[in-house]
Amino acid sequence: MREGIAGKLAKMFINSKLTPLLMLTALLVGVLATFMTPREEEPQISVPLVDLYFSYPGGSAREVKERVAKPVEKYLTEIDGVKYVYSTSQKDFALVTVRYEVGDDTEESLVKLWATIMKNMDRMPQGMQPPLIKKVTIDDVPALTLTFWSDSYGPYQLRKVAAEVADELKNISNIGDVNLNGGLKRQLRIILDKDALARYRITPLQIARQIKASNSQLTAGTFQEMNREFVVRTGQFLKSAEDVRGIIVGLYNSGPVYLGDVAEVIDGPEEVENYAFFGKGAASSDETLRGEYPAVTLTVAKRKGTDATALANQVLAKVDALEGTVITSGINVTETRNYGETASEKVFTLLEHLIGAVVAVTIVVGLFLGWRGGLVVFASVPITFALTLLVYYLFDYTLNRVTLFALIFVTGIVVDDSIIIAENIHRHFSMRRMPKLQAAIAAINEVGNPTILATFTVIASVLPMVFVSGLMGPYMSPMPIGASLAMIFSLFVALIGTPWLAFRLLKAEDGHEEEYDIKKSLYYKVFDRTLTPLIDSWWKTALVFVFVTLLLGGAISMIPLKMVELKMLPFDNKSEFQVIVDMPEGTTLEETARATKDIVSYLKTEPEVKDYQYYVGTGAPINFNGLVRHYYLRQNDNMADIQVNLVHKNDRSAQSHDIAKRVRPKVQEIASRYQANVKVVEVPPGPPVLSTIVAEVYGPDQEQQIMLAEKIKAIMKDTPGVVDVDWMVEDDYNEYSLVVDKEKAAYRGITTEQITNTLRMALDGAEVGLLHTDTELEPVGLEVRLPIAARSRILDLSGIYVKSQGMSSLTTRLPAGEMIPLSDLVTVTEVPAEKSIY
């Protein structure tokens, strides 16, 4: 027989001393690569996503859409590589999200976007502030979250301690963003006294100007004297509450009026704008801790390509070292997320399954070829996978559930090449027609070319998965790439390593006692009795084809008949899920907190719940799912997130999906009492999407869009299997519009700008500077605002005054400096609030 490629390779390596060295080297570098390759929960995906935040003070939602969002969308769609552009237009604000093609370079995409925005800035409307541009990547998802909670310290003290810990953690190499969720920052609050302001004839705007003017320091320059140069610094920053109280804000009866005379200056926590609480669930072993405690969650993200397990271990070790010093007694730290631990667990679980699959294959082969033949196959598989893991490392892949699943997926296939070679060598040895070496080479040469063809046929069937579009493509790409590489390496191992092993492990004797007759073998007899009648009889052949066709049709029909569920990936048994709470627009923070607490009171009674955190008025730490869905923008008073952590899957019988299904009806029943929309959100087993089913309604008229969307929403609610339905339309609610009487204001020497800035400062507060201190890790703002009691009703605004600028060219009725109540200059009307435009 003519020698082919397989025979030549076998002849070259079957007795070579390099063969065992090559196999040992491949095994060692593969093991080394396994330990060096970073481990993480999800595969790295390069899908550049950028958020642009545009501030356009005073603009209505429709004006923002027409003058900001719409032109920006047009400019951005012209950028090469941009796939989608979405925008949301609200009063005073627009959010534009740009998504590029899968695989585009993130940095290059950002540069092109920045250049396009700067090129068109001169076309933007006057009054629009420069946009804030933020890229969004999978590495923004915290790999580790630590929740600080206490029954003796409040959110203000907890945040200070957490901030100090965060500052220490930033010294760890390869650590990414470190952020804090919840708690209260330090702030110097300047609470205005309306009566005192009126008595001393001082306005809020006047106070703001004086604070800014007093909080100034700079280097004025230098001068030379006696051959020396001296630096001159002028001014002085505000460094304490006493400095702020001592600012002179006006004159009254020829005497100075200090800020402390007209306002209360409080150095302490900022006004409450969100809540964060921690609690233990029914599965907690500590029966004494069943309440809810103020909490601050510290989130730690990793840099691209960093091992999540190693980083999490470093962070936890650092936090343990800070116990007793930075983290004082009475403050508890609970690990509420550790994707490094779950990634490592998944890696080792998959490796165990991988080893189990290899052992199972070895046993099966051993039953037919004997223990020596099984040992040949057993040795070839680790070498194949070692080389595949080495390529994973060289290609900057990480060890995650997809890359390792690829190896498990092909375990049964990669052994085929070695089994074919080993089995044929075993058969030729058993025939005893040739000397051992010649028999081995002949056996390989006989099946080598078909083996090569079969290998590339398998690769051709798997590799097209690389070209799947959308997020699923890059998410699952390690599987076809890994499987194809494993098949190629298995072929080389089968043609080089397996012959060397088989030649030394399989027994054979030179010469033969009788001619080998294949017709006497059991296999031949079984196949002869089964297939020969089918080949000889045309009607039996046709019957078999009909039967197989019916089986195939029956299998396919199970899908439309709903006899089987069709889904991309199976559910994963996670140790967490979220409950997203959306109250009607206009709901107060306290009412949202009350509804959320009622839901939590039920969830914590579930036997699998270990602990929980809920965040009201601010978002919970995001996961990959929340990153895609923009959960990090959930910062309104009517929004809340509940993070539920379950006990380890080994300590419970129910799957996380079954638990989520079990709690959903009761959670929705509680939410319905508050007219809230709630969604029980699980971590998806694959790349996340906005929702399982998404309907987008387009049209020139927003009212018609909403009417049509309402009909679609009703259809979805009535669809069997649909559990959560939501839409991007705010509820109807009213707002107060204060319309300035411009003619009256002009005659009294008042500008519209004075009125709007005064009301903004009184109601929402205005940060007029920073307290310059060297001891705080977070900026300490100076906020001017009315007390809550003086801004709880629309009638309270009547006590706010503005000062006339004189306007002597228009009127001589009032001299400059006259105090005018706002109620004389504005008309209050209650109108429906504008809805966001998508």
MOMO-V877373 format. One record per backbone hydrogen bond with DSSP energy under -1.0 kcal/mol. NH is the residue of the N-H (numbers start at 1). CO is the residue of the C=O. E is the energy in kcal/mol with one decimal. If there is no record, write none. Layout:
BEGIN
nh:NH co:CO e:E
nh:NH co:CO e:E
END
This chain:
BEGIN
nh:8 co:4 e:-2.2
nh:9 co:5 e:-2.4
nh:10 co:6 e:-2.5
nh:11 co:7 e:-2.5
nh:12 co:8 e:-1.8
nh:13 co:9 e:-2.0
nh:14 co:10 e:-2.4
nh:22 co:18 e:-3.0
nh:23 co:19 e:-2.4
nh:24 co:20 e:-2.6
nh:25 co:21 e:-2.7
nh:26 co:22 e:-2.6
nh:27 co:23 e:-2.1
nh:28 co:24 e:-2.4
nh:29 co:25 e:-2.7
nh:30 co:26 e:-1.7
nh:31 co:27 e:-2.0
nh:32 co:28 e:-2.6
nh:33 co:29 e:-2.5
nh:34 co:30 e:-1.9
nh:35 co:31 e:-1.5
nh:36 co:32 e:-1.7
nh:37 co:33 e:-2.3
nh:40 co:399 e:-1.9
nh:47 co:45 e:-1.0
nh:50 co:98 e:-2.6
nh:51 co:134 e:-3.1
nh:52 co:96 e:-2.9
nh:53 co:132 e:-2.8
nh:54 co:94 e:-3.0
nh:56 co:92 e:-2.6
nh:59 co:56 e:-2.0
nh:64 co:60 e:-3.0
nh:65 co:61 e:-2.1
nh:66 co:62 e:-2.5
nh:67 co:63 e:-2.8
nh:68 co:64 e:-1.8
nh:69 co:64 e:-2.3
nh:70 co:65 e:-3.1
nh:72 co:68 e:-2.2
nh:73 co:69 e:-2.7
nh:74 co:70 e:-1.8
nh:75 co:71 e:-2.3
nh:76 co:72 e:-2.6
nh:77 co:73 e:-2.1
nh:79 co:76 e:-1.6
nh:82 co:79 e:-1.6
nh:83 co:99 e:-2.7
nh:84 co:99 e:-2.0
nh:86 co:97 e:-2.7
nh:88 co:95 e:-2.5
nh:89 co:837 e:-2.9
nh:90 co:93 e:-3.0
nh:92 co:59 e:-2.3
nh:93 co:90 e:-1.3
nh:94 co:54 e:-2.3
nh:95 co:88 e:-2.5
nh:96 co:52 e:-2.6
nh:97 co:86 e:-2.7
nh:98 co:50 e:-3.0
nh:99 co:84 e:-2.6
nh:100 co:48 e:-2.6
nh:101 co:81 e:-2.2
nh:103 co:46 e:-3.6
nh:104 co:101 e:-1.9
nh:109 co:105 e:-2.1
nh:110 co:106 e:-2.2
nh:111 co:107 e:-2.1
nh:112 co:108 e:-2.2
nh:113 co:109 e:-2.1
nh:114 co:110 e:-2.8
nh:115 co:111 e:-2.5
nh:116 co:112 e:-1.9
nh:117 co:113 e:-2.4
nh:118 co:114 e:-2.6
nh:119 co:115 e:-2.0
nh:120 co:116 e:-1.2
nh:123 co:120 e:-1.5
nh:124 co:121 e:-1.3
nh:128 co:125 e:-1.8
nh:129 co:55 e:-2.5
nh:132 co:53 e:-2.2
nh:134 co:51 e:-2.8
nh:136 co:49 e:-3.3
nh:140 co:137 e:-1.9
nh:141 co:138 e:-1.4
nh:143 co:300 e:-2.1
nh:144 co:300 e:-1.8
nh:145 co:337 e:-2.0
nh:146 co:298 e:-2.6
nh:147 co:334 e:-3.0
nh:148 co:296 e:-3.5
nh:149 co:332 e:-2.3
nh:150 co:294 e:-1.1
nh:158 co:154 e:-2.3
nh:159 co:155 e:-1.8
nh:160 co:156 e:-1.6
nh:161 co:157 e:-2.1
nh:162 co:158 e:-2.7
nh:163 co:159 e:-2.5
nh:164 co:160 e:-1.7
nh:165 co:161 e:-2.2
nh:166 co:162 e:-2.7
nh:167 co:163 e:-2.0
nh:168 co:164 e:-1.8
nh:169 co:165 e:-2.3
nh:170 co:166 e:-1.4
nh:171 co:168 e:-1.3
nh:172 co:169 e:-2.2
nh:175 co:172 e:-1.2
nh:176 co:301 e:-3.1
nh:179 co:299 e:-1.7
nh:181 co:297 e:-2.7
nh:187 co:268 e:-3.3
nh:188 co:781 e:-2.7
nh:189 co:266 e:-2.7
nh:190 co:783 e:-3.4
nh:191 co:264 e:-3.0
nh:192 co:785 e:-2.4
nh:193 co:262 e:-2.5
nh:197 co:193 e:-2.6
nh:198 co:194 e:-2.3
nh:199 co:195 e:-2.3
nh:200 co:196 e:-2.6
nh:202 co:197 e:-2.5
nh:207 co:203 e:-1.8
nh:208 co:204 e:-2.3
nh:209 co:205 e:-2.2
nh:210 co:206 e:-2.1
nh:211 co:207 e:-2.3
nh:212 co:208 e:-2.2
nh:213 co:209 e:-2.4
nh:214 co:210 e:-1.9
nh:215 co:211 e:-1.3
nh:216 co:214 e:-1.0
nh:218 co:234 e:-2.0
nh:220 co:232 e:-2.2
nh:221 co:232 e:-1.2
nh:223 co:230 e:-2.0
nh:225 co:228 e:-2.8
nh:228 co:225 e:-1.1
nh:230 co:223 e:-3.2
nh:232 co:221 e:-3.1
nh:234 co:218 e:-2.6
nh:236 co:216 e:-1.4
nh:244 co:240 e:-1.5
nh:245 co:241 e:-2.7
nh:246 co:242 e:-1.7
nh:247 co:244 e:-1.6
nh:249 co:257 e:-2.7
nh:252 co:255 e:-3.2
nh:255 co:252 e:-1.5
nh:257 co:250 e:-2.9
nh:259 co:247 e:-2.4
nh:260 co:245 e:-1.9
nh:261 co:258 e:-1.8
nh:262 co:259 e:-1.1
nh:263 co:259 e:-1.1
nh:264 co:191 e:-2.8
nh:266 co:189 e:-2.8
nh:268 co:187 e:-2.1
nh:270 co:185 e:-2.0
nh:275 co:616 e:-2.4
nh:277 co:614 e:-2.1
nh:278 co:293 e:-2.7
nh:279 co:612 e:-2.3
nh:281 co:610 e:-2.7
nh:282 co:604 e:-1.4
nh:283 co:609 e:-2.7
nh:284 co:281 e:-1.6
nh:293 co:278 e:-2.8
nh:295 co:276 e:-2.1
nh:296 co:148 e:-2.1
nh:297 co:181 e:-2.6
nh:298 co:146 e:-3.5
nh:299 co:179 e:-2.8
nh:300 co:144 e:-2.9
nh:301 co:177 e:-2.5
nh:303 co:174 e:-1.6
nh:306 co:303 e:-1.9
nh:308 co:39 e:-2.1
nh:311 co:307 e:-2.3
nh:312 co:308 e:-2.2
nh:313 co:309 e:-2.2
nh:314 co:310 e:-2.0
nh:315 co:311 e:-2.5
nh:316 co:312 e:-2.6
nh:317 co:313 e:-2.0
nh:318 co:314 e:-2.1
nh:319 co:315 e:-2.5
nh:320 co:316 e:-2.3
nh:321 co:317 e:-1.7
nh:322 co:318 e:-1.1
nh:324 co:327 e:-2.7
nh:325 co:322 e:-1.7
nh:327 co:322 e:-2.1
nh:328 co:326 e:-1.0
nh:331 co:328 e:-1.5
nh:332 co:149 e:-3.0
nh:334 co:147 e:-2.5
nh:336 co:145 e:-1.6
nh:337 co:145 e:-1.3
nh:339 co:143 e:-3.1
nh:342 co:338 e:-2.0
nh:343 co:339 e:-2.1
nh:344 co:340 e:-2.3
nh:345 co:341 e:-2.6
nh:346 co:342 e:-2.5
nh:347 co:343 e:-2.6
nh:348 co:344 e:-2.6
nh:349 co:345 e:-2.5
nh:350 co:346 e:-2.8
nh:351 co:347 e:-2.4
nh:352 co:348 e:-2.3
nh:353 co:349 e:-2.3
nh:354 co:350 e:-2.4
nh:355 co:351 e:-2.8
nh:356 co:352 e:-2.7
nh:357 co:353 e:-2.5
nh:358 co:354 e:-2.2
nh:359 co:355 e:-2.6
nh:360 co:356 e:-2.4
nh:361 co:357 e:-2.3
nh:362 co:358 e:-2.4
nh:363 co:359 e:-2.4
nh:364 co:360 e:-2.2
nh:365 co:361 e:-2.6
nh:366 co:362 e:-2.7
nh:367 co:363 e:-1.7
nh:369 co:365 e:-3.1
nh:370 co:366 e:-1.6
nh:374 co:370 e:-2.3
nh:375 co:371 e:-1.9
nh:376 co:372 e:-1.7
nh:377 co:373 e:-1.8
nh:378 co:374 e:-2.6
nh:379 co:375 e:-2.0
nh:380 co:376 e:-1.2
nh:381 co:377 e:-1.5
nh:384 co:380 e:-1.8
nh:385 co:381 e:-2.4
nh:386 co:382 e:-2.4
nh:387 co:383 e:-2.0
nh:388 co:384 e:-1.8
nh:389 co:385 e:-2.7
nh:390 co:386 e:-1.8
nh:391 co:387 e:-1.9
nh:392 co:388 e:-2.1
nh:393 co:389 e:-1.9
nh:394 co:390 e:-2.3
nh:395 co:391 e:-2.3
nh:396 co:393 e:-1.4
nh:397 co:392 e:-2.8
nh:399 co:38 e:-3.3
nh:404 co:400 e:-2.2
nh:405 co:401 e:-1.4
nh:406 co:402 e:-1.6
nh:408 co:404 e:-2.0
nh:409 co:405 e:-2.8
nh:410 co:406 e:-1.4
nh:414 co:410 e:-3.3
nh:415 co:411 e:-1.1
nh:416 co:413 e:-1.3
nh:419 co:415 e:-2.9
nh:420 co:416 e:-3.0
nh:421 co:417 e:-2.3
nh:422 co:418 e:-3.0
nh:423 co:419 e:-3.2
nh:424 co:420 e:-2.1
nh:425 co:421 e:-2.2
nh:426 co:422 e:-2.5
nh:427 co:423 e:-2.3
nh:428 co:424 e:-2.5
nh:429 co:425 e:-2.5
nh:430 co:426 e:-2.0
nh:431 co:427 e:-1.8
nh:432 co:428 e:-1.2
nh:439 co:435 e:-2.6
nh:440 co:436 e:-2.2
nh:441 co:437 e:-2.2
nh:442 co:438 e:-2.6
nh:443 co:439 e:-2.2
nh:444 co:440 e:-2.1
nh:445 co:441 e:-2.6
nh:446 co:442 e:-1.7
nh:447 co:443 e:-1.3
nh:448 co:444 e:-1.6
nh:451 co:447 e:-1.8
nh:452 co:448 e:-2.3
nh:453 co:449 e:-2.5
nh:454 co:450 e:-2.6
nh:455 co:451 e:-2.2
nh:456 co:452 e:-2.1
nh:457 co:453 e:-1.6
nh:458 co:454 e:-2.0
nh:459 co:455 e:-2.1
nh:460 co:456 e:-2.1
nh:461 co:457 e:-1.2
nh:462 co:458 e:-1.4
nh:463 co:459 e:-2.9
nh:465 co:462 e:-1.8
nh:466 co:463 e:-2.4
nh:467 co:464 e:-1.7
nh:468 co:465 e:-1.5
nh:475 co:471 e:-1.9
nh:476 co:472 e:-2.4
nh:477 co:473 e:-1.2
nh:479 co:476 e:-1.8
nh:481 co:477 e:-2.1
nh:482 co:478 e:-2.5
nh:483 co:479 e:-2.9
nh:484 co:480 e:-2.3
nh:485 co:481 e:-2.5
nh:486 co:482 e:-2.5
nh:487 co:483 e:-2.0
nh:488 co:484 e:-2.2
nh:489 co:485 e:-2.8
nh:490 co:486 e:-2.4
nh:491 co:487 e:-1.7
nh:492 co:488 e:-1.9
nh:493 co:489 e:-2.7
nh:494 co:490 e:-2.4
nh:495 co:491 e:-2.0
nh:496 co:492 e:-1.8
nh:498 co:493 e:-2.9
nh:501 co:497 e:-2.3
nh:502 co:498 e:-3.3
nh:503 co:499 e:-2.5
nh:505 co:501 e:-2.2
nh:506 co:502 e:-2.2
nh:520 co:517 e:-1.4
nh:521 co:518 e:-1.5
nh:525 co:521 e:-1.7
nh:526 co:522 e:-2.3
nh:527 co:523 e:-2.4
nh:528 co:524 e:-2.6
nh:529 co:525 e:-2.0
nh:530 co:526 e:-1.4
nh:531 co:527 e:-3.0
nh:532 co:528 e:-1.2
nh:535 co:531 e:-2.2
nh:536 co:532 e:-2.4
nh:537 co:533 e:-1.5
nh:541 co:537 e:-1.7
nh:542 co:538 e:-2.5
nh:543 co:539 e:-2.0
nh:544 co:540 e:-2.2
nh:545 co:541 e:-2.2
nh:546 co:542 e:-2.4
nh:547 co:543 e:-2.5
nh:548 co:544 e:-2.8
nh:549 co:545 e:-2.4
nh:550 co:546 e:-2.4
nh:551 co:547 e:-2.2
nh:552 co:548 e:-2.5
nh:553 co:549 e:-2.8
nh:554 co:550 e:-2.6
nh:555 co:551 e:-2.2
nh:556 co:552 e:-2.3
nh:557 co:553 e:-2.3
nh:559 co:556 e:-1.5
nh:561 co:557 e:-1.8
nh:562 co:559 e:-1.6
nh:563 co:558 e:-2.4
nh:564 co:558 e:-1.2
nh:574 co:572 e:-1.4
nh:577 co:644 e:-1.9
nh:578 co:681 e:-2.9
nh:579 co:642 e:-2.2
nh:580 co:679 e:-2.8
nh:581 co:640 e:-2.9
nh:582 co:677 e:-2.4
nh:583 co:638 e:-3.2
nh:587 co:584 e:-1.6
nh:592 co:588 e:-2.0
nh:593 co:589 e:-2.2
nh:594 co:590 e:-2.0
nh:595 co:591 e:-2.2
nh:596 co:592 e:-2.4
nh:597 co:593 e:-2.4
nh:598 co:594 e:-1.7
nh:599 co:595 e:-1.7
nh:600 co:596 e:-2.5
nh:601 co:597 e:-2.4
nh:603 co:599 e:-2.3
nh:604 co:600 e:-2.5
nh:605 co:602 e:-1.7
nh:606 co:603 e:-1.6
nh:609 co:606 e:-1.6
nh:610 co:645 e:-2.5
nh:611 co:645 e:-1.4
nh:612 co:279 e:-2.4
nh:613 co:643 e:-2.1
nh:614 co:277 e:-1.8
nh:615 co:641 e:-3.0
nh:616 co:275 e:-2.7
nh:617 co:639 e:-2.9
nh:627 co:623 e:-2.1
nh:628 co:624 e:-1.6
nh:629 co:625 e:-1.8
nh:631 co:626 e:-2.7
nh:633 co:630 e:-1.6
nh:634 co:631 e:-1.7
nh:635 co:633 e:-1.7
nh:639 co:636 e:-1.6
nh:640 co:581 e:-2.2
nh:641 co:615 e:-2.5
nh:642 co:579 e:-2.3
nh:643 co:613 e:-3.4
nh:644 co:577 e:-2.7
nh:645 co:611 e:-2.6
nh:646 co:575 e:-2.6
nh:647 co:608 e:-2.1
nh:651 co:648 e:-2.2
nh:659 co:655 e:-2.1
nh:660 co:656 e:-2.4
nh:661 co:657 e:-2.3
nh:662 co:658 e:-1.9
nh:663 co:659 e:-2.1
nh:664 co:660 e:-1.5
nh:667 co:663 e:-2.4
nh:668 co:664 e:-2.7
nh:669 co:665 e:-1.9
nh:670 co:666 e:-2.3
nh:671 co:667 e:-2.4
nh:672 co:668 e:-1.8
nh:673 co:670 e:-1.1
nh:674 co:671 e:-1.5
nh:675 co:672 e:-1.0
nh:676 co:671 e:-2.4
nh:677 co:582 e:-2.9
nh:679 co:580 e:-1.8
nh:681 co:578 e:-2.9
nh:705 co:701 e:-1.9
nh:706 co:702 e:-2.4
nh:707 co:703 e:-2.1
nh:708 co:704 e:-2.4
nh:709 co:705 e:-2.7
nh:710 co:706 e:-2.1
nh:711 co:707 e:-1.4
nh:712 co:708 e:-2.1
nh:713 co:709 e:-2.6
nh:714 co:710 e:-1.9
nh:715 co:711 e:-2.0
nh:716 co:712 e:-2.4
nh:717 co:713 e:-2.1
nh:718 co:714 e:-1.4
nh:719 co:716 e:-1.2
nh:722 co:719 e:-1.7
nh:729 co:727 e:-1.5
nh:735 co:831 e:-3.1
nh:737 co:829 e:-3.5
nh:739 co:827 e:-2.6
nh:741 co:825 e:-3.1
nh:742 co:740 e:-1.4
nh:745 co:741 e:-2.7
nh:746 co:742 e:-2.4
nh:747 co:743 e:-2.1
nh:748 co:744 e:-1.1
nh:749 co:746 e:-1.3
nh:750 co:745 e:-3.2
nh:755 co:751 e:-1.6
nh:756 co:752 e:-2.6
nh:757 co:753 e:-2.4
nh:758 co:754 e:-2.2
nh:759 co:755 e:-2.5
nh:760 co:756 e:-2.3
nh:761 co:757 e:-2.1
nh:762 co:758 e:-2.4
nh:763 co:759 e:-2.5
nh:764 co:760 e:-1.6
nh:765 co:760 e:-1.0
nh:766 co:784 e:-1.7
nh:768 co:782 e:-2.8
nh:771 co:780 e:-3.1
nh:772 co:238 e:-2.5
nh:773 co:771 e:-1.1
nh:782 co:769 e:-2.3
nh:783 co:188 e:-2.1
nh:784 co:766 e:-2.4
nh:785 co:190 e:-2.2
nh:786 co:762 e:-1.5
nh:790 co:787 e:-1.2
nh:791 co:788 e:-1.6
nh:796 co:793 e:-1.0
nh:797 co:794 e:-1.2
nh:798 co:795 e:-1.5
nh:799 co:796 e:-1.3
nh:800 co:797 e:-1.6
nh:802 co:820 e:-2.5
nh:804 co:818 e:-3.1
nh:805 co:749 e:-2.8
nh:807 co:805 e:-1.1
nh:810 co:807 e:-2.0
nh:811 co:807 e:-2.1
nh:817 co:804 e:-2.9
nh:818 co:815 e:-1.3
nh:820 co:802 e:-3.2
nh:822 co:800 e:-2.7
nh:824 co:821 e:-1.5
nh:825 co:822 e:-1.9
nh:826 co:822 e:-1.2
nh:827 co:739 e:-2.5
nh:829 co:737 e:-2.2
nh:831 co:735 e:-2.9
nh:833 co:733 e:-3.1
nh:837 co:89 e:-2.6
END
